Amino acid sequence: MMLLRVAPIVLVLGLAVPAVCVAQGESETNSESQEMFLRYCGTCHGPQGVGNGVMSGFLKKKPADLTQLAKKNGGEFPFHRTMQFIDGTQDVRAHGDPDMPVWGEVFKHETAVSPTRQAEIRGKILLITLYVRSIQQE
C-alpha cells in the first residue's frame, strides 16, 4: 500500500524536473547538465563526449562517441534509451567492466534509500541525458 502512495509522488517529482529546467533558463540548465556529465561520464567519454576521456586509454574497449547517437539512430536522439543506459536498465557491455564505474548500479542503490533520493537520481540522469542530446553532431 505504501508503494502506491509513494509512486505518484516520485512521478510528480520526476515530471517536475523538466519544468525546473525551463524555469531556470536554458544556459543555467546547460551548465548544470554539463557538470553532471563531466562528473559521471567525462572521465571515460571526455568533456565533449567523443570517447577521449583521461581514462579512455586505460580501457580495453574505447568508450563510445556519444556525439553520434542521433546519427546512428536515423537522425533522432534516443532520449529514453540513453536514460536507460545511464540508469543501468539497458546493458552496456563496457559499463560492466570492473575498471569502469557502473553508474546505473550506483544510482539503483541510491534510489533504494528514499523516494526523495530516487527523484534526485532521476533528475541527475535527466540532466546527463539533456547534455548528451545537446552535443549531438550530424
Secondary structure, 3 states (H helix, E strand, C coil): CHHHHHHHHHHHHHHHHHHHHHHHCHHHHHHHHHHHHHHHCHHHHCCCCCCCCCCHHHCCCCCCCHHHHHHHCCCCCCHHHHHHHHHCCCCCHHHHCCCCCCHHHHHHHHHCCCHHHHHHHHHHHHHHHHHHHHCCCC
